[in-house]
């Protein structure tokens, strides 16, 4: 269903936190209010919060617009509504009311000339797709870039290259472009990248699109017990939560796997299935992974300095994905 906003749930036994059975789903569709009645055999799965809500795009010539208030975002409004229903439904305010701590800005660069990629390969000593995340440790924005194997997209023209990057501190002034990242156009962000790479300041046939994301690292914010609810909250008979803001012991947020695992736990638990999600993989205890990390550190020269901005290669194993 499109253009539908869920606003609240109501329960068979209102006010009884130890027995939670969803009876109705309240929604707004195309401006009209409505109710979905939940039957005895139904289960209700709710994704809590959103790390990409209120994101805005800029252009090569303009910075991203100021993000709208989170109070207008349905994903956070719904969780706040649910949090009033039971003490077992978590604390959304801890994650959505601390935007200065969770806000960062990403950018994509599209090029139609191999000149920049050739210079980048010479600088990092990694061909596209073979290196890991590259962080410019001296960057005021703490800028990082990821250069994937080319072509990265289906039907990507052979004369086009793409890369992705971000800055963790968009409110700070740049080292080479003397203004906050959040006030920079795509062209200015690319100029800052060129400065850290020690490359000539020229267009390189590039288009850079910045994206402001006020909640992108909200799932990493400090929290206390109960701020993230259990996938199946205490007392629930037909309600479960999913996404980046539920409690999964020993797992790591900011991955596709975390969201998928929460959904599997919800379905298996509420439907009483014997099949369970695979146990959480712990790469830091895998001797093969540790050997590869040590080999990469020795061969690639972590912290290599070629006369421009100092950079660091993150060679630890990562699970990358779009949530």
C-alpha positions as CSV (number, residue, x, y, z in Angstrom):
1,X,0.0,0.0,0.0
2,X,1.4,3.4,-1.0
3,X,0.7,6.8,0.7
4,X,-0.2,5.1,3.9
5,X,1.0,6.3,7.3
6,X,0.5,4.1,10.4
7,X,-0.1,6.3,13.4
8,X,-0.9,4.0,16.4
9,X,-1.8,0.6,17.6
10,X,-4.6,-0.4,20.0
11,X,-4.7,-3.5,22.1
12,X,-7.2,-6.1,23.3
13,X,-6.3,-5.3,27.0
14,X,-5.3,-1.6,27.1
15,X,-2.9,-0.6,29.9
16,X,-1.8,-4.2,30.7
17,X,1.9,-4.2,29.9
18,X,2.2,-7.9,30.8
19,X,-0.3,-8.9,28.1
20,X,0.1,-7.2,24.8
21,X,-2.2,-8.3,21.9
22,X,-2.6,-5.8,19.0
23,X,-6.2,-5.5,18.0
24,X,-6.2,-2.6,15.6
25,X,-3.8,-0.7,13.4
26,X,-4.7,3.0,12.9
27,X,-3.6,4.7,9.8
28,X,-3.9,7.7,7.5
29,X,-4.3,7.0,3.7
30,X,-4.3,9.8,1.2
31,X,-5.6,12.1,3.9
32,X,-8.3,9.8,5.2
33,X,-8.1,8.0,8.6
34,X,-8.8,4.3,8.7
35,X,-8.4,1.2,10.9
36,X,-7.1,-2.3,10.0
37,X,-8.6,-4.9,12.3
38,X,-6.1,-7.6,13.4
39,X,-7.5,-11.2,13.5
40,X,-6.6,-13.9,15.9
41,X,-4.3,-15.6,13.4
42,X,-2.5,-12.4,12.3
43,X,0.9,-11.2,13.5
44,X,2.0,-7.5,13.5
45,X,5.6,-6.6,12.6
46,X,6.7,-3.0,13.1
47,X,10.0,-1.4,11.9
48,X,11.1,1.1,14.5
49,X,12.7,4.4,13.6
50,X,14.6,5.2,10.4
51,X,18.3,6.0,10.0
52,X,17.6,7.7,6.6
53,X,14.6,9.7,7.5
54,X,14.6,13.4,6.7
55,X,17.6,13.0,4.4
56,X,17.9,15.7,1.7
57,X,19.9,16.0,-1.5
58,X,22.0,18.8,-2.8
59,X,23.5,19.2,-6.3
60,X,26.9,19.9,-7.8
61,X,26.1,23.6,-7.5
62,X,24.0,23.7,-4.2
63,X,24.2,22.3,-0.7
64,X,21.4,20.0,0.7
65,X,18.4,21.9,2.1
66,X,17.9,22.2,5.8
67,X,16.3,18.9,7.0
68,X,12.7,19.1,8.2
69,X,12.0,18.5,11.8
70,X,11.9,14.9,12.9
71,X,8.5,15.5,14.4
72,X,7.1,15.3,10.9
73,X,8.5,11.9,10.2
74,X,6.1,9.0,10.5
75,X,8.6,6.4,11.5
76,X,9.7,8.2,14.6
77,X,6.2,9.5,15.4
78,X,4.9,5.9,15.4
79,X,7.7,4.6,17.7
80,X,7.0,7.5,20.1
81,X,3.3,6.6,20.1
82,X,4.1,3.0,20.9
83,X,6.6,3.9,23.6
84,X,3.7,5.5,25.6
85,X,1.8,2.2,25.4
86,X,4.3,0.0,27.3
87,X,7.6,0.3,29.2
88,X,8.8,-2.6,27.1
89,X,8.7,-0.7,23.8
90,X,11.9,1.2,24.1
91,X,12.9,4.9,24.2
92,X,12.9,6.5,20.8
93,X,13.8,9.9,22.1
94,X,17.3,8.7,23.0
95,X,17.9,8.1,19.3
96,X,15.9,10.8,17.4
97,X,16.4,13.8,19.7
98,X,20.2,14.0,19.4
99,X,20.7,15.1,15.8
100,X,24.0,17.0,16.4
101,X,25.5,13.7,17.4
102,X,24.0,11.5,14.7
103,X,24.1,13.8,11.7
104,X,26.7,13.3,8.9
105,X,26.8,14.0,5.2
106,X,27.6,11.6,2.4
107,X,28.3,12.3,-1.3
108,X,28.6,10.4,-4.6
109,X,31.0,11.4,-7.3
110,X,30.4,10.5,-11.0
111,X,33.2,11.0,-13.5
112,X,33.4,10.8,-17.2
113,X,37.2,10.8,-17.5
114,X,39.7,8.2,-16.2
115,X,42.2,10.9,-15.1
116,X,40.9,11.2,-11.5
117,X,40.7,7.4,-10.9
118,X,44.2,6.9,-12.3
119,X,45.6,9.5,-9.9
120,X,43.6,8.0,-7.0
121,X,45.0,4.5,-7.8
122,X,48.5,5.9,-7.8
123,X,47.9,7.6,-4.4
124,X,46.3,4.7,-2.6
125,X,48.1,1.9,-4.4
126,X,44.8,0.1,-4.7
127,X,42.9,-0.6,-7.9
128,X,39.1,0.2,-7.7
129,X,37.3,-2.5,-5.7
130,X,40.5,-3.9,-4.1
131,X,41.0,-1.5,-1.2
132,X,38.9,-0.9,1.8
133,X,37.4,2.3,3.3
134,X,40.0,5.1,3.1
135,X,39.8,7.8,5.8
136,X,41.7,11.1,5.7
137,X,42.8,11.3,9.3
138,X,43.7,15.0,9.1
139,X,40.4,16.0,7.6
140,X,38.4,18.4,9.8
141,X,35.2,16.7,8.4
142,X,36.9,13.3,9.0
143,X,36.2,12.5,5.3
144,X,36.3,8.9,4.0
145,X,35.8,7.5,0.6
146,X,35.0,4.1,-0.8
147,X,36.1,3.3,-4.4
148,X,34.2,0.2,-5.7
149,X,35.0,-2.0,-8.6
150,X,34.0,-0.5,-11.9
151,X,31.4,-0.8,-13.3
152,X,29.5,-0.6,-10.0
153,X,25.9,-0.4,-11.5
154,X,24.2,-2.5,-14.1
155,X,24.4,-0.8,-17.5
156,X,27.0,1.7,-16.2
157,X,28.7,3.1,-19.3
158,X,32.3,2.0,-19.8
159,X,33.5,5.6,-19.8
160,X,31.9,6.5,-16.4
161,X,33.4,5.9,-13.0
162,X,31.7,6.3,-9.6
163,X,32.7,6.5,-5.9
164,X,31.1,7.3,-2.6
165,X,32.2,9.1,0.5
166,X,31.1,10.9,3.7
167,X,32.1,13.3,6.4
168,X,31.4,12.6,10.1
169,X,31.6,16.2,11.2
170,X,29.6,18.3,8.6
171,X,29.3,21.2,11.0
172,X,33.1,21.8,11.0
173,X,35.0,24.0,8.5
174,X,36.9,22.2,5.8
175,X,40.7,22.2,5.5
176,X,40.7,23.5,2.0
177,X,37.2,24.8,1.5
178,X,36.8,27.2,4.4
179,X,33.1,26.6,5.3
180,X,31.1,23.8,7.0
181,X,30.5,20.7,4.9
182,X,26.7,21.1,5.3
183,X,26.9,24.5,3.6
184,X,29.0,23.1,0.7
185,X,27.9,22.3,-2.8
186,X,29.0,19.1,-4.5
187,X,31.6,21.0,-6.4
188,X,33.1,22.3,-3.2
189,X,33.1,18.9,-1.5
190,X,35.0,17.5,-4.5
191,X,37.5,20.4,-4.2
192,X,38.0,19.4,-0.5
193,X,38.7,15.8,-1.6
194,X,41.2,17.0,-4.2
195,X,43.0,19.0,-1.5
196,X,43.4,15.9,0.8
197,X,44.7,13.9,-2.2
198,X,47.1,16.6,-3.2
199,X,45.7,16.7,-6.7
200,X,45.3,19.8,-8.9
201,X,42.1,21.7,-8.4
202,X,40.2,21.1,-11.6
203,X,36.8,19.6,-12.5
204,X,37.9,16.2,-13.8
205,X,34.6,15.9,-15.6
206,X,32.9,15.3,-12.2
207,X,29.5,15.7,-10.7
208,X,29.2,15.4,-7.0
209,X,25.9,15.0,-5.2
210,X,25.8,15.6,-1.4
211,X,23.3,14.1,0.9
212,X,22.5,15.3,4.4
213,X,21.4,12.6,6.8
214,X,20.5,13.8,10.3
215,X,19.8,10.3,11.8
216,X,22.3,8.1,9.9
217,X,24.3,7.1,13.0
218,X,21.5,7.4,15.5
219,X,21.7,3.6,16.1
220,X,25.3,4.1,17.4
221,X,24.4,6.6,20.1
222,X,25.0,5.8,23.7
223,X,22.1,4.1,25.3
224,X,20.9,2.4,28.5
225,X,19.2,-0.9,29.2
226,X,15.7,-0.9,27.7
227,X,16.3,2.0,25.2
228,X,16.2,-0.7,22.4
229,X,13.2,-3.0,22.9
230,X,13.4,-6.8,22.4
231,X,12.4,-8.1,19.0
232,X,9.4,-9.7,20.7
233,X,8.6,-7.5,23.7
234,X,7.7,-9.0,27.1
235,X,4.1,-10.0,27.2
236,X,3.5,-9.8,23.4
237,X,1.3,-12.4,21.8
238,X,1.2,-11.1,18.2
239,X,3.5,-8.0,18.1
240,X,7.2,-7.9,17.2
241,X,9.7,-5.2,16.3
242,X,12.3,-5.1,13.5
243,X,15.1,-2.9,12.2
244,X,18.2,-1.2,13.5
245,X,16.8,-0.1,16.8
246,X,15.9,-3.5,18.4
247,X,18.0,-5.4,20.8
248,X,20.0,-8.3,19.3
249,X,22.8,-9.5,21.6
250,X,26.3,-9.6,20.1
251,X,25.1,-8.4,16.6
252,X,26.3,-5.2,14.9
253,X,24.0,-2.5,13.6
254,X,24.4,-0.6,10.3
255,X,24.3,-3.8,8.3
256,X,21.6,-5.4,6.2
257,X,22.1,-8.6,8.2
258,X,21.0,-6.9,11.4
259,X,17.6,-5.9,9.9
260,X,17.1,-9.3,8.3
261,X,18.0,-11.1,11.5
262,X,15.5,-9.1,13.5
263,X,12.8,-10.0,10.9
264,X,13.7,-13.7,11.1
265,X,13.6,-13.6,14.9
266,X,10.2,-11.9,14.8
267,X,8.6,-14.4,12.4
268,X,10.2,-17.5,13.9
269,X,9.3,-16.4,17.4
270,X,5.7,-15.4,16.8
271,X,4.9,-18.3,14.6
272,X,6.6,-20.9,16.8
273,X,8.9,-22.2,14.1
274,X,11.7,-24.6,15.0
275,X,14.0,-23.0,12.4
276,X,16.0,-20.2,13.9
277,X,18.4,-17.6,12.4
278,X,22.0,-18.5,12.1
279,X,24.1,-17.5,15.1
280,X,26.0,-14.2,14.9
281,X,29.3,-14.5,13.0
282,X,32.3,-13.3,15.0
283,X,35.1,-12.6,12.5
284,X,37.4,-11.2,15.2
285,X,37.7,-14.8,16.5
286,X,38.4,-16.3,13.1
287,X,42.2,-17.1,12.7
288,X,41.7,-16.8,8.9
289,X,40.4,-13.3,9.2
290,X,43.1,-12.2,11.6
291,X,45.7,-13.6,9.2
292,X,44.3,-11.6,6.3
293,X,44.2,-8.4,8.3
294,X,47.8,-8.8,9.3
295,X,48.8,-9.6,5.7
296,X,47.0,-6.5,4.4
297,X,48.6,-4.3,7.1
298,X,52.0,-5.4,6.1
299,X,51.6,-5.4,2.4
300,X,49.5,-2.3,1.9
301,X,51.3,-0.1,4.4
302,X,48.7,1.2,6.7
303,X,49.1,5.0,7.2
304,X,51.1,5.5,4.0
305,X,51.9,9.2,3.5
306,X,52.6,10.4,0.0
307,X,53.1,14.1,1.0
308,X,49.5,15.2,1.2
309,X,46.8,14.5,3.8
310,X,47.5,11.5,6.0
311,X,45.1,8.7,5.4
312,X,44.2,5.4,7.1
313,X,43.1,2.2,5.5
314,X,40.4,0.3,7.4
315,X,41.3,-3.2,6.6
316,X,39.1,-4.9,9.2
317,X,36.4,-7.2,7.8
318,X,33.2,-5.3,7.1
319,X,29.6,-6.1,6.1
320,X,28.5,-3.3,3.8
321,X,24.9,-2.7,2.7
322,X,22.1,-0.3,2.2
323,X,19.5,-0.4,4.8
